[in-house]
Amino acid sequence: MNWHDYIHSDPTILVGKPVVKGTRLSVEFLLQLLAEGWTPAMIFEQYPSLPPAGLQAVFAFVAECMHDTTFYPRAAA
């Protein structure tokens, strides 16, 4: 999937956070909903303007962002 077709950043929309095109739904917001236990069906029901490919693009975008990222967990205190 080419996430560029669905995700963009505009400084006039949510201070430039990446959003699904045609919506004000940020990648961060959608990921937070999923992390809180929302299912895709729940998201589509609540946000009918979100196309299914838009949600798939969120995952493609994050996967690409993480590709060159090294994660160093913090040591337990």
PDB file of N, H, CA, C and O in Angstrom:
ATOM      1  N   MET A   1       0.844  -1.185   0.000  1.00  0.00           N
ATOM      2  CA  MET A   1       0.000   0.000   0.000  1.00  0.00           C
ATOM      3  C   MET A   1       0.882   1.238   0.000  1.00  0.00           C
ATOM      4  O   MET A   1       1.888   1.298   0.707  1.00  0.00           O
ATOM      5  N   ASN A   2       0.501   2.210  -0.787  1.00  0.00           N
ATOM      6  H   ASN A   2      -0.316   2.161  -1.362  1.00  0.00           H
ATOM      7  CA  ASN A   2       1.198   3.491  -0.806  1.00  0.00           C
ATOM      8  C   ASN A   2       0.454   4.447   0.131  1.00  0.00           C
ATOM      9  O   ASN A   2      -0.558   5.038  -0.247  1.00  0.00           O
ATOM     10  N   TRP A   3       0.960   4.589   1.340  1.00  0.00           N
ATOM     11  H   TRP A   3       1.782   4.109   1.646  1.00  0.00           H
ATOM     12  CA  TRP A   3       0.273   5.414   2.330  1.00  0.00           C
ATOM     13  C   TRP A   3       0.216   6.877   1.914  1.00  0.00           C
ATOM     14  O   TRP A   3      -0.634   7.619   2.407  1.00  0.00           O
ATOM     15  N   HIS A   4       1.104   7.312   1.013  1.00  0.00           N
ATOM     16  H   HIS A   4       1.794   6.709   0.612  1.00  0.00           H
ATOM     17  CA  HIS A   4       1.108   8.701   0.551  1.00  0.00           C
ATOM     18  C   HIS A   4      -0.220   9.092  -0.101  1.00  0.00           C
ATOM     19  O   HIS A   4      -0.568  10.272  -0.148  1.00  0.00           O
ATOM     20  N   ASP A   5      -0.947   8.114  -0.596  1.00  0.00           N
ATOM     21  H   ASP A   5      -0.664   7.155  -0.558  1.00  0.00           H
ATOM     22  CA  ASP A   5      -2.246   8.387  -1.216  1.00  0.00           C
ATOM     23  C   ASP A   5      -3.307   8.742  -0.175  1.00  0.00           C
ATOM     24  O   ASP A   5      -4.348   9.296  -0.528  1.00  0.00           O
ATOM     25  N   TYR A   6      -3.066   8.436   1.089  1.00  0.00           N
ATOM     26  H   TYR A   6      -2.221   7.986   1.376  1.00  0.00           H
ATOM     27  CA  TYR A   6      -4.087   8.593   2.126  1.00  0.00           C
ATOM     28  C   TYR A   6      -3.674   9.451   3.318  1.00  0.00           C
ATOM     29  O   TYR A   6      -4.535   9.982   4.019  1.00  0.00           O
ATOM     30  N   ILE A   7      -2.392   9.592   3.555  1.00  0.00           N
ATOM     31  H   ILE A   7      -1.692   9.160   2.985  1.00  0.00           H
ATOM     32  CA  ILE A   7      -1.904  10.333   4.725  1.00  0.00           C
ATOM     33  C   ILE A   7      -1.175  11.577   4.257  1.00  0.00           C
ATOM     34  O   ILE A   7      -0.366  11.524   3.330  1.00  0.00           O
ATOM     35  N   HIS A   8      -1.465  12.702   4.905  1.00  0.00           N
ATOM     36  H   HIS A   8      -2.122  12.745   5.658  1.00  0.00           H
ATOM     37  CA  HIS A   8      -0.716  13.911   4.577  1.00  0.00           C
ATOM     38  C   HIS A   8      -0.610  14.799   5.807  1.00  0.00           C
ATOM     39  O   HIS A   8      -1.264  14.577   6.826  1.00  0.00           O
ATOM     40  N   SER A   9       0.222  15.794   5.678  1.00  0.00           N
ATOM     41  H   SER A   9       0.754  15.975   4.850  1.00  0.00           H
ATOM     42  CA  SER A   9       0.449  16.746   6.761  1.00  0.00           C
ATOM     43  C   SER A   9       0.280  18.151   6.201  1.00  0.00           C
ATOM     44  O   SER A   9       0.836  18.492   5.157  1.00  0.00           O
ATOM     45  N   ASP A  10      -0.490  18.951   6.909  1.00  0.00           N
ATOM     46  H   ASP A  10      -0.941  18.674   7.757  1.00  0.00           H
ATOM     47  CA  ASP A  10      -0.747  20.329   6.503  1.00  0.00           C
ATOM     48  C   ASP A  10      -0.666  21.184   7.761  1.00  0.00           C
ATOM     49  O   ASP A  10      -1.379  20.916   8.728  1.00  0.00           O
ATOM     50  N   PRO A  11       0.182  22.201   7.769  1.00  0.00           N
ATOM     51  CA  PRO A  11       0.335  23.008   8.981  1.00  0.00           C
ATOM     52  C   PRO A  11      -0.960  23.673   9.455  1.00  0.00           C
ATOM     53  O   PRO A  11      -1.055  24.089  10.610  1.00  0.00           O
ATOM     54  N   THR A  12      -1.958  23.777   8.571  1.00  0.00           N
ATOM     55  H   THR A  12      -1.881  23.439   7.632  1.00  0.00           H
ATOM     56  CA  THR A  12      -3.226  24.397   8.968  1.00  0.00           C
ATOM     57  C   THR A  12      -4.230  23.391   9.530  1.00  0.00           C
ATOM     58  O   THR A  12      -5.315  23.771   9.969  1.00  0.00           O
ATOM     59  N   ILE A  13      -3.867  22.117   9.517  1.00  0.00           N
ATOM     60  H   ILE A  13      -2.985  21.808   9.160  1.00  0.00           H
ATOM     61  CA  ILE A  13      -4.745  21.066  10.054  1.00  0.00           C
ATOM     62  C   ILE A  13      -4.025  20.383  11.207  1.00  0.00           C
ATOM     63  O   ILE A  13      -2.982  19.761  11.009  1.00  0.00           O
ATOM     64  N   LEU A  14      -4.577  20.497  12.407  1.00  0.00           N
ATOM     65  H   LEU A  14      -5.424  21.002  12.568  1.00  0.00           H
ATOM     66  CA  LEU A  14      -4.025  19.866  13.614  1.00  0.00           C
ATOM     67  C   LEU A  14      -2.531  20.152  13.786  1.00  0.00           C
ATOM     68  O   LEU A  14      -1.761  19.271  14.169  1.00  0.00           O
ATOM     69  N   VAL A  15      -2.140  21.369  13.502  1.00  0.00           N
ATOM     70  H   VAL A  15      -2.765  22.085  13.191  1.00  0.00           H
ATOM     71  CA  VAL A  15      -0.756  21.831  13.676  1.00  0.00           C
ATOM     72  C   VAL A  15       0.239  20.967  12.896  1.00  0.00           C
ATOM     73  O   VAL A  15       1.386  20.800  13.310  1.00  0.00           O
ATOM     74  N   GLY A  16      -0.210  20.426  11.772  1.00  0.00           N
ATOM     75  H   GLY A  16      -1.142  20.562  11.436  1.00  0.00           H
ATOM     76  CA  GLY A  16       0.699  19.670  10.916  1.00  0.00           C
ATOM     77  C   GLY A  16       0.851  18.199  11.246  1.00  0.00           C
ATOM     78  O   GLY A  16       1.665  17.510  10.631  1.00  0.00           O
ATOM     79  N   LYS A  17       0.071  17.696  12.222  1.00  0.00           N
ATOM     80  H   LYS A  17      -0.590  18.256  12.721  1.00  0.00           H
ATOM     81  CA  LYS A  17       0.150  16.254  12.506  1.00  0.00           C
ATOM     82  C   LYS A  17      -0.310  15.480  11.270  1.00  0.00           C
ATOM     83  O   LYS A  17      -1.191  15.950  10.550  1.00  0.00           O
ATOM     84  N   PRO A  18       0.260  14.317  11.012  1.00  0.00           N
ATOM     85  CA  PRO A  18      -0.201  13.511   9.883  1.00  0.00           C
ATOM     86  C   PRO A  18      -1.651  13.085  10.102  1.00  0.00           C
ATOM     87  O   PRO A  18      -2.004  12.569  11.162  1.00  0.00           O
ATOM     88  N   VAL A  19      -2.481  13.307   9.093  1.00  0.00           N
ATOM     89  H   VAL A  19      -2.195  13.726   8.232  1.00  0.00           H
ATOM     90  CA  VAL A  19      -3.896  12.958   9.152  1.00  0.00           C
ATOM     91  C   VAL A  19      -4.277  12.158   7.917  1.00  0.00           C
ATOM     92  O   VAL A  19      -3.570  12.156   6.909  1.00  0.00           O
ATOM     93  N   VAL A  20      -5.421  11.473   8.022  1.00  0.00           N
ATOM     94  H   VAL A  20      -5.995  11.474   8.841  1.00  0.00           H
ATOM     95  CA  VAL A  20      -5.985  10.804   6.848  1.00  0.00           C
ATOM     96  C   VAL A  20      -6.593  11.900   5.975  1.00  0.00           C
ATOM     97  O   VAL A  20      -7.387  12.712   6.449  1.00  0.00           O
ATOM     98  N   LYS A  21      -6.217  11.916   4.704  1.00  0.00           N
ATOM     99  H   LYS A  21      -5.572  11.257   4.319  1.00  0.00           H
ATOM    100  CA  LYS A  21      -6.711  12.940   3.778  1.00  0.00           C
ATOM    101  C   LYS A  21      -8.229  13.002   3.793  1.00  0.00           C
ATOM    102  O   LYS A  21      -8.908  11.976   3.831  1.00  0.00           O
ATOM    103  N   GLY A  22      -8.744  14.213   3.763  1.00  0.00           N
ATOM    104  H   GLY A  22      -8.193  15.046   3.733  1.00  0.00           H
ATOM    105  CA  GLY A  22     -10.188  14.410   3.739  1.00  0.00           C
ATOM    106  C   GLY A  22     -10.841  14.339   5.104  1.00  0.00           C
ATOM    107  O   GLY A  22     -12.061  14.453   5.218  1.00  0.00           O
ATOM    108  N   THR A  23     -10.028  14.149   6.149  1.00  0.00           N
ATOM    109  H   THR A  23      -9.037  14.057   6.056  1.00  0.00           H
ATOM    110  CA  THR A  23     -10.552  14.079   7.517  1.00  0.00           C
ATOM    111  C   THR A  23      -9.666  14.939   8.412  1.00  0.00           C
ATOM    112  O   THR A  23      -8.634  15.454   7.981  1.00  0.00           O
ATOM    113  N   ARG A  24     -10.081  15.081   9.644  1.00  0.00           N
ATOM    114  H   ARG A  24     -10.919  14.662   9.994  1.00  0.00           H
ATOM    115  CA  ARG A  24      -9.233  15.690  10.670  1.00  0.00           C
ATOM    116  C   ARG A  24      -8.819  14.612  11.672  1.00  0.00           C
ATOM    117  O   ARG A  24      -8.555  14.905  12.838  1.00  0.00           O
ATOM    118  N   LEU A  25      -8.766  13.373  11.207  1.00  0.00           N
ATOM    119  H   LEU A  25      -8.981  13.136  10.260  1.00  0.00           H
ATOM    120  CA  LEU A  25      -8.380  12.243  12.047  1.00  0.00           C
ATOM    121  C   LEU A  25      -6.887  12.018  11.910  1.00  0.00           C
ATOM    122  O   LEU A  25      -6.400  11.637  10.846  1.00  0.00           O
ATOM    123  N   SER A  26      -6.160  12.257  13.001  1.00  0.00           N
ATOM    124  H   SER A  26      -6.555  12.566  13.866  1.00  0.00           H
ATOM    125  CA  SER A  26      -4.711  12.101  12.955  1.00  0.00           C
ATOM    126  C   SER A  26      -4.321  10.631  13.109  1.00  0.00           C
ATOM    127  O   SER A  26      -5.049   9.822  13.683  1.00  0.00           O
ATOM    128  N   VAL A  27      -3.155  10.329  12.579  1.00  0.00           N
ATOM    129  H   VAL A  27      -2.563  10.987  12.113  1.00  0.00           H
ATOM    130  CA  VAL A  27      -2.586   8.986  12.744  1.00  0.00           C
ATOM    131  C   VAL A  27      -2.489   8.671  14.232  1.00  0.00           C
ATOM    132  O   VAL A  27      -2.859   7.581  14.668  1.00  0.00           O
ATOM    133  N   GLU A  28      -1.997   9.620  14.999  1.00  0.00           N
ATOM    134  H   GLU A  28      -1.696  10.506  14.644  1.00  0.00           H
ATOM    135  CA  GLU A  28      -1.850   9.434  16.448  1.00  0.00           C
ATOM    136  C   GLU A  28      -3.186   9.109  17.106  1.00  0.00           C
ATOM    137  O   GLU A  28      -3.263   8.188  17.920  1.00  0.00           O
ATOM    138  N   PHE A  29      -4.232   9.846  16.769  1.00  0.00           N
ATOM    139  H   PHE A  29      -4.170  10.593  16.108  1.00  0.00           H
ATOM    140  CA  PHE A  29      -5.554   9.626  17.354  1.00  0.00           C
ATOM    141  C   PHE A  29      -6.084   8.237  17.036  1.00  0.00           C
ATOM    142  O   PHE A  29      -6.584   7.542  17.921  1.00  0.00           O
ATOM    143  N   LEU A  30      -5.977   7.829  15.771  1.00  0.00           N
ATOM    144  H   LEU A  30      -5.571   8.394  15.052  1.00  0.00           H
ATOM    145  CA  LEU A  30      -6.472   6.510  15.377  1.00  0.00           C
ATOM    146  C   LEU A  30      -5.697   5.392  16.067  1.00  0.00           C
ATOM    147  O   LEU A  30      -6.288   4.400  16.494  1.00  0.00           O
ATOM    148  N   LEU A  31      -4.398   5.543  16.177  1.00  0.00           N
ATOM    149  H   LEU A  31      -3.918   6.348  15.830  1.00  0.00           H
ATOM    150  CA  LEU A  31      -3.601   4.532  16.886  1.00  0.00           C
ATOM    151  C   LEU A  31      -3.981   4.474  18.359  1.00  0.00           C
ATOM    152  O   LEU A  31      -4.026   3.396  18.951  1.00  0.00           O
ATOM    153  N   GLN A  32      -4.256   5.636  18.952  1.00  0.00           N
ATOM    154  H   GLN A  32      -4.220   6.512  18.472  1.00  0.00           H
ATOM    155  CA  GLN A  32      -4.651   5.667  20.360  1.00  0.00           C
ATOM    156  C   GLN A  32      -5.978   4.938  20.560  1.00  0.00           C
ATOM    157  O   GLN A  32      -6.137   4.196  21.529  1.00  0.00           O
ATOM    158  N   LEU A  33      -6.925   5.145  19.653  1.00  0.00           N
ATOM    159  H   LEU A  33      -6.796   5.748  18.866  1.00  0.00           H
ATOM    160  CA  LEU A  33      -8.207   4.425  19.757  1.00  0.00           C
ATOM    161  C   LEU A  33      -7.975   2.916  19.729  1.00  0.00           C
ATOM    162  O   LEU A  33      -8.531   2.179  20.543  1.00  0.00           O
ATOM    163  N   LEU A  34      -7.152   2.467  18.791  1.00  0.00           N
ATOM    164  H   LEU A  34      -6.700   3.066  18.130  1.00  0.00           H
ATOM    165  CA  LEU A  34      -6.863   1.034  18.703  1.00  0.00           C
ATOM    166  C   LEU A  34      -6.150   0.532  19.958  1.00  0.00           C
ATOM    167  O   LEU A  34      -6.432  -0.568  20.432  1.00  0.00           O
ATOM    168  N   ALA A  35      -5.240   1.322  20.489  1.00  0.00           N
ATOM    169  H   ALA A  35      -5.011   2.216  20.104  1.00  0.00           H
ATOM    170  CA  ALA A  35      -4.515   0.940  21.711  1.00  0.00           C
ATOM    171  C   ALA A  35      -5.462   0.846  22.907  1.00  0.00           C
ATOM    172  O   ALA A  35      -5.219   0.079  23.839  1.00  0.00           O
ATOM    173  N   GLU A  36      -6.535   1.627  22.875  1.00  0.00           N
ATOM    174  H   GLU A  36      -6.731   2.249  22.117  1.00  0.00           H
ATOM    175  CA  GLU A  36      -7.512   1.595  23.966  1.00  0.00           C
ATOM    176  C   GLU A  36      -8.534   0.477  23.803  1.00  0.00           C
ATOM    177  O   GLU A  36      -9.417   0.313  24.645  1.00  0.00           O
ATOM    178  N   GLY A  37      -8.416  -0.298  22.716  1.00  0.00           N
ATOM    179  H   GLY A  37      -7.699  -0.165  22.032  1.00  0.00           H
ATOM    180  CA  GLY A  37      -9.293  -1.446  22.546  1.00  0.00           C
ATOM    181  C   GLY A  37     -10.401  -1.275  21.521  1.00  0.00           C
ATOM    182  O   GLY A  37     -11.209  -2.184  21.330  1.00  0.00           O
ATOM    183  N   TRP A  38     -10.455  -0.133  20.862  1.00  0.00           N
ATOM    184  H   TRP A  38      -9.798   0.606  21.016  1.00  0.00           H
ATOM    185  CA  TRP A  38     -11.452   0.039  19.813  1.00  0.00           C
ATOM    186  C   TRP A  38     -11.137  -0.926  18.677  1.00  0.00           C
ATOM    187  O   TRP A  38      -9.971  -1.180  18.377  1.00  0.00           O
ATOM    188  N   THR A  39     -12.163  -1.454  18.057  1.00  0.00           N
ATOM    189  H   THR A  39     -13.111  -1.247  18.302  1.00  0.00           H
ATOM    190  CA  THR A  39     -11.993  -2.285  16.877  1.00  0.00           C
ATOM    191  C   THR A  39     -12.135  -1.399  15.642  1.00  0.00           C
ATOM    192  O   THR A  39     -12.702  -0.309  15.721  1.00  0.00           O
ATOM    193  N   PRO A  40     -11.628  -1.860  14.508  1.00  0.00           N
ATOM    194  CA  PRO A  40     -11.862  -1.082  13.290  1.00  0.00           C
ATOM    195  C   PRO A  40     -13.346  -0.830  13.043  1.00  0.00           C
ATOM    196  O   PRO A  40     -13.720   0.260  12.609  1.00  0.00           O
ATOM    197  N   ALA A  41     -14.191  -1.815  13.310  1.00  0.00           N
ATOM    198  H   ALA A  41     -13.887  -2.700  13.662  1.00  0.00           H
ATOM    199  CA  ALA A  41     -15.636  -1.631  13.111  1.00  0.00           C
ATOM    200  C   ALA A  41     -16.166  -0.488  13.974  1.00  0.00           C
ATOM    201  O   ALA A  41     -16.994   0.300  13.519  1.00  0.00           O
ATOM    202  N   MET A  42     -15.700  -0.397  15.200  1.00  0.00           N
ATOM    203  H   MET A  42     -15.027  -1.038  15.570  1.00  0.00           H
ATOM    204  CA  MET A  42     -16.132   0.688  16.091  1.00  0.00           C
ATOM    205  C   MET A  42     -15.673   2.039  15.536  1.00  0.00           C
ATOM    206  O   MET A  42     -16.421   3.017  15.569  1.00  0.00           O
ATOM    207  N   ILE A  43     -14.448   2.086  15.029  1.00  0.00           N
ATOM    208  H   ILE A  43     -13.840   1.292  15.001  1.00  0.00           H
ATOM    209  CA  ILE A  43     -13.914   3.331  14.478  1.00  0.00           C
ATOM    210  C   ILE A  43     -14.723   3.747  13.254  1.00  0.00           C
ATOM    211  O   ILE A  43     -15.099   4.913  13.136  1.00  0.00           O
ATOM    212  N   PHE A  44     -14.996   2.819  12.344  1.00  0.00           N
ATOM    213  H   PHE A  44     -14.691   1.871  12.440  1.00  0.00           H
ATOM    214  CA  PHE A  44     -15.755   3.153  11.135  1.00  0.00           C
ATOM    215  C   PHE A  44     -17.186   3.563  11.465  1.00  0.00           C
ATOM    216  O   PHE A  44     -17.764   4.413  10.787  1.00  0.00           O
ATOM    217  N   GLU A  45     -17.751   2.964  12.498  1.00  0.00           N
ATOM    218  H   GLU A  45     -17.281   2.274  13.049  1.00  0.00           H
ATOM    219  CA  GLU A  45     -19.107   3.347  12.908  1.00  0.00           C
ATOM    220  C   GLU A  45     -19.120   4.775  13.457  1.00  0.00           C
ATOM    221  O   GLU A  45     -20.020   5.555  13.145  1.00  0.00           O
ATOM    222  N   GLN A  46     -18.139   5.109  14.261  1.00  0.00           N
ATOM    223  H   GLN A  46     -17.408   4.475  14.515  1.00  0.00           H
ATOM    224  CA  GLN A  46     -18.069   6.432  14.879  1.00  0.00           C
ATOM    225  C   GLN A  46     -17.592   7.503  13.897  1.00  0.00           C
ATOM    226  O   GLN A  46     -17.996   8.660  14.003  1.00  0.00           O
ATOM    227  N   TYR A  47     -16.736   7.126  12.944  1.00  0.00           N
ATOM    228  H   TYR A  47     -16.407   6.186  12.859  1.00  0.00           H
ATOM    229  CA  TYR A  47     -16.150   8.066  11.992  1.00  0.00           C
ATOM    230  C   TYR A  47     -16.404   7.563  10.563  1.00  0.00           C
ATOM    231  O   TYR A  47     -15.485   7.071   9.909  1.00  0.00           O
ATOM    232  N   PRO A  48     -17.635   7.685  10.082  1.00  0.00           N
ATOM    233  CA  PRO A  48     -17.985   7.123   8.770  1.00  0.00           C
ATOM    234  C   PRO A  48     -17.254   7.775   7.593  1.00  0.00           C
ATOM    235  O   PRO A  48     -17.239   7.215   6.496  1.00  0.00           O
ATOM    236  N   SER A  49     -16.649   8.943   7.801  1.00  0.00           N
ATOM    237  H   SER A  49     -16.661   9.398   8.692  1.00  0.00           H
ATOM    238  CA  SER A  49     -15.900   9.577   6.712  1.00  0.00           C
ATOM    239  C   SER A  49     -14.534   8.928   6.504  1.00  0.00           C
ATOM    240  O   SER A  49     -13.859   9.209   5.514  1.00  0.00           O
ATOM    241  N   LEU A  50     -14.130   8.071   7.418  1.00  0.00           N
ATOM    242  H   LEU A  50     -14.679   7.843   8.222  1.00  0.00           H
ATOM    243  CA  LEU A  50     -12.833   7.395   7.308  1.00  0.00           C
ATOM    244  C   LEU A  50     -12.963   6.197   6.370  1.00  0.00           C
ATOM    245  O   LEU A  50     -13.708   5.261   6.662  1.00  0.00           O
ATOM    246  N   PRO A  51     -12.243   6.217   5.243  1.00  0.00           N
ATOM    247  CA  PRO A  51     -12.306   5.051   4.362  1.00  0.00           C
ATOM    248  C   PRO A  51     -11.477   3.904   4.936  1.00  0.00           C
ATOM    249  O   PRO A  51     -10.462   4.146   5.589  1.00  0.00           O
ATOM    250  N   PRO A  52     -11.894   2.663   4.702  1.00  0.00           N
ATOM    251  CA  PRO A  52     -11.102   1.528   5.190  1.00  0.00           C
ATOM    252  C   PRO A  52      -9.638   1.586   4.753  1.00  0.00           C
ATOM    253  O   PRO A  52      -8.748   1.232   5.525  1.00  0.00           O
ATOM    254  N   ALA A  53      -9.388   2.024   3.537  1.00  0.00           N
ATOM    255  H   ALA A  53     -10.111   2.312   2.909  1.00  0.00           H
ATOM    256  CA  ALA A  53      -7.995   2.134   3.076  1.00  0.00           C
ATOM    257  C   ALA A  53      -7.239   3.187   3.875  1.00  0.00           C
ATOM    258  O   ALA A  53      -6.017   3.103   4.000  1.00  0.00           O
ATOM    259  N   GLY A  54      -7.942   4.175   4.414  1.00  0.00           N
ATOM    260  H   GLY A  54      -8.935   4.243   4.312  1.00  0.00           H
ATOM    261  CA  GLY A  54      -7.304   5.193   5.240  1.00  0.00           C
ATOM    262  C   GLY A  54      -6.743   4.602   6.515  1.00  0.00           C
ATOM    263  O   GLY A  54      -5.644   4.958   6.943  1.00  0.00           O
ATOM    264  N   LEU A  55      -7.500   3.695   7.126  1.00  0.00           N
ATOM    265  H   LEU A  55      -8.393   3.407   6.779  1.00  0.00           H
ATOM    266  CA  LEU A  55      -7.011   3.044   8.346  1.00  0.00           C
ATOM    267  C   LEU A  55      -5.843   2.115   8.020  1.00  0.00           C
ATOM    268  O   LEU A  55      -4.873   2.050   8.776  1.00  0.00           O
ATOM    269  N   GLN A  56      -5.927   1.408   6.918  1.00  0.00           N
ATOM    270  H   GLN A  56      -6.715   1.461   6.304  1.00  0.00           H
ATOM    271  CA  GLN A  56      -4.811   0.552   6.504  1.00  0.00           C
ATOM    272  C   GLN A  56      -3.568   1.405   6.248  1.00  0.00           C
ATOM    273  O   GLN A  56      -2.453   0.991   6.565  1.00  0.00           O
ATOM    274  N   ALA A  57      -3.758   2.587   5.681  1.00  0.00           N
ATOM    275  H   ALA A  57      -4.663   2.924   5.424  1.00  0.00           H
ATOM    276  CA  ALA A  57      -2.637   3.487   5.406  1.00  0.00           C
ATOM    277  C   ALA A  57      -1.961   3.947   6.688  1.00  0.00           C
ATOM    278  O   ALA A  57      -0.754   4.187   6.699  1.00  0.00           O
ATOM    279  N   VAL A  58      -2.726   4.071   7.769  1.00  0.00           N
ATOM    280  H   VAL A  58      -3.707   3.876   7.760  1.00  0.00           H
ATOM    281  CA  VAL A  58      -2.139   4.436   9.059  1.00  0.00           C
ATOM    282  C   VAL A  58      -1.077   3.413   9.447  1.00  0.00           C
ATOM    283  O   VAL A  58       0.015   3.777   9.883  1.00  0.00           O
ATOM    284  N   PHE A  59      -1.401   2.139   9.286  1.00  0.00           N
ATOM    285  H   PHE A  59      -2.288   1.843   8.932  1.00  0.00           H
ATOM    286  CA  PHE A  59      -0.446   1.086   9.635  1.00  0.00           C
ATOM    287  C   PHE A  59       0.767   1.105   8.701  1.00  0.00           C
ATOM    288  O   PHE A  59       1.898   0.917   9.148  1.00  0.00           O
ATOM    289  N   ALA A  60       0.533   1.329   7.421  1.00  0.00           N
ATOM    290  H   ALA A  60      -0.386   1.482   7.058  1.00  0.00           H
ATOM    291  CA  ALA A  60       1.649   1.400   6.468  1.00  0.00           C
ATOM    292  C   ALA A  60       2.560   2.580   6.786  1.00  0.00           C
ATOM    293  O   ALA A  60       3.783   2.465   6.704  1.00  0.00           O
ATOM    294  N   PHE A  61       1.966   3.711   7.149  1.00  0.00           N
ATOM    295  H   PHE A  61       0.973   3.805   7.216  1.00  0.00           H
ATOM    296  CA  PHE A  61       2.729   4.902   7.508  1.00  0.00           C
ATOM    297  C   PHE A  61       3.601   4.637   8.733  1.00  0.00           C
ATOM    298  O   PHE A  61       4.794   4.941   8.730  1.00  0.00           O
ATOM    299  N   VAL A  62       3.007   4.073   9.770  1.00  0.00           N
ATOM    300  H   VAL A  62       2.038   3.826   9.773  1.00  0.00           H
ATOM    301  CA  VAL A  62       3.756   3.811  11.004  1.00  0.00           C
ATOM    302  C   VAL A  62       4.833   2.758  10.761  1.00  0.00           C
ATOM    303  O   VAL A  62       5.938   2.871  11.291  1.00  0.00           O
ATOM    304  N   ALA A  63       4.525   1.745   9.973  1.00  0.00           N
ATOM    305  H   ALA A  63       3.627   1.653   9.543  1.00  0.00           H
ATOM    306  CA  ALA A  63       5.527   0.713   9.668  1.00  0.00           C
ATOM    307  C   ALA A  63       6.734   1.337   8.979  1.00  0.00           C
ATOM    308  O   ALA A  63       7.875   1.002   9.297  1.00  0.00           O
ATOM    309  N   GLU A  64       6.486   2.243   8.037  1.00  0.00           N
ATOM    310  H   GLU A  64       5.560   2.515   7.779  1.00  0.00           H
ATOM    311  CA  GLU A  64       7.605   2.890   7.358  1.00  0.00           C
ATOM    312  C   GLU A  64       8.378   3.799   8.314  1.00  0.00           C
ATOM    313  O   GLU A  64       9.607   3.846   8.271  1.00  0.00           O
ATOM    314  N   CYS A  65       7.664   4.518   9.173  1.00  0.00           N
ATOM    315  H   CYS A  65       6.665   4.480   9.208  1.00  0.00           H
ATOM    316  CA  CYS A  65       8.339   5.382  10.152  1.00  0.00           C
ATOM    317  C   CYS A  65       9.219   4.567  11.093  1.00  0.00           C
ATOM    318  O   CYS A  65      10.296   5.016  11.485  1.00  0.00           O
ATOM    319  N   MET A  66       8.770   3.389  11.447  1.00  0.00           N
ATOM    320  H   MET A  66       7.895   3.025  11.128  1.00  0.00           H
ATOM    321  CA  MET A  66       9.508   2.551  12.391  1.00  0.00           C
ATOM    322  C   MET A  66      10.652   1.798  11.732  1.00  0.00           C
ATOM    323  O   MET A  66      11.532   1.284  12.424  1.00  0.00           O
ATOM    324  N   HIS A  67      10.654   1.725  10.425  1.00  0.00           N
ATOM    325  H   HIS A  67       9.940   2.142   9.863  1.00  0.00           H
ATOM    326  CA  HIS A  67      11.645   0.930   9.703  1.00  0.00           C
ATOM    327  C   HIS A  67      13.072   1.312  10.067  1.00  0.00           C
ATOM    328  O   HIS A  67      13.911   0.437  10.285  1.00  0.00           O
ATOM    329  N   ASP A  68      13.352   2.587  10.133  1.00  0.00           N
ATOM    330  H   ASP A  68      12.671   3.298   9.955  1.00  0.00           H
ATOM    331  CA  ASP A  68      14.718   3.044  10.406  1.00  0.00           C
ATOM    332  C   ASP A  68      14.889   3.533  11.834  1.00  0.00           C
ATOM    333  O   ASP A  68      15.826   4.271  12.135  1.00  0.00           O
ATOM    334  N   THR A  69      13.990   3.124  12.704  1.00  0.00           N
ATOM    335  H   THR A  69      13.228   2.525  12.458  1.00  0.00           H
ATOM    336  CA  THR A  69      14.037   3.566  14.093  1.00  0.00           C
ATOM    337  C   THR A  69      14.552   2.438  14.977  1.00  0.00           C
ATOM    338  O   THR A  69      14.139   1.287  14.839  1.00  0.00           O
ATOM    339  N   THR A  70      15.441   2.777  15.869  1.00  0.00           N
ATOM    340  H   THR A  70      15.777   3.712  15.981  1.00  0.00           H
ATOM    341  CA  THR A  70      15.926   1.819  16.853  1.00  0.00           C
ATOM    342  C   THR A  70      15.244   2.127  18.174  1.00  0.00           C
ATOM    343  O   THR A  70      15.217   3.276  18.614  1.00  0.00           O
ATOM    344  N   PHE A  71      14.704   1.115  18.795  1.00  0.00           N
ATOM    345  H   PHE A  71      14.726   0.181  18.437  1.00  0.00           H
ATOM    346  CA  PHE A  71      13.988   1.292  20.056  1.00  0.00           C
ATOM    347  C   PHE A  71      14.879   0.832  21.196  1.00  0.00           C
ATOM    348  O   PHE A  71      15.374  -0.295  21.204  1.00  0.00           O
ATOM    349  N   TYR A  72      15.072   1.719  22.154  1.00  0.00           N
ATOM    350  H   TYR A  72      14.670   2.635  22.148  1.00  0.00           H
ATOM    351  CA  TYR A  72      15.865   1.403  23.341  1.00  0.00           C
ATOM    352  C   TYR A  72      14.955   1.516  24.552  1.00  0.00           C
ATOM    353  O   TYR A  72      14.661   2.624  25.000  1.00  0.00           O
ATOM    354  N   PRO A  73      14.504   0.386  25.090  1.00  0.00           N
ATOM    355  CA  PRO A  73      13.627   0.459  26.255  1.00  0.00           C
ATOM    356  C   PRO A  73      14.376   1.037  27.459  1.00  0.00           C
ATOM    357  O   PRO A  73      15.573   0.818  27.642  1.00  0.00           O
ATOM    358  N   ARG A  74      13.634   1.772  28.258  1.00  0.00           N
ATOM    359  H   ARG A  74      12.661   1.950  28.110  1.00  0.00           H
ATOM    360  CA  ARG A  74      14.223   2.312  29.471  1.00  0.00           C
ATOM    361  C   ARG A  74      14.446   1.181  30.477  1.00  0.00           C
ATOM    362  O   ARG A  74      13.663   0.234  30.550  1.00  0.00           O
ATOM    363  N   ALA A  75      15.503   1.296  31.232  1.00  0.00           N
ATOM    364  H   ALA A  75      16.140   2.065  31.173  1.00  0.00           H
ATOM    365  CA  ALA A  75      15.794   0.310  32.273  1.00  0.00           C
ATOM    366  C   ALA A  75      14.751   0.462  33.379  1.00  0.00           C
ATOM    367  O   ALA A  75      14.294   1.569  33.662  1.00  0.00           O
ATOM    368  N   ALA A  76      14.386  -0.638  33.991  1.00  0.00           N
ATOM    369  H   ALA A  76      14.757  -1.537  33.762  1.00  0.00           H
ATOM    370  CA  ALA A  76      13.428  -0.604  35.086  1.00  0.00           C
ATOM    371  C   ALA A  76      14.032   0.183  36.257  1.00  0.00           C
ATOM    372  O   ALA A  76      15.215   0.060  36.576  1.00  0.00           O
ATOM    373  N   ALA A  77      13.202   0.967  36.862  1.00  0.00           N
ATOM    374  H   ALA A  77      12.241   1.067  36.603  1.00  0.00           H
ATOM    375  CA  ALA A  77      13.679   1.788  37.993  1.00  0.00           C
ATOM    376  C   ALA A  77      13.779   0.996  39.275  1.00  0.00           C
ATOM    377  O   ALA A  77      14.163   1.542  40.310  1.00  0.00           O
TER     378      ALA A  77
END
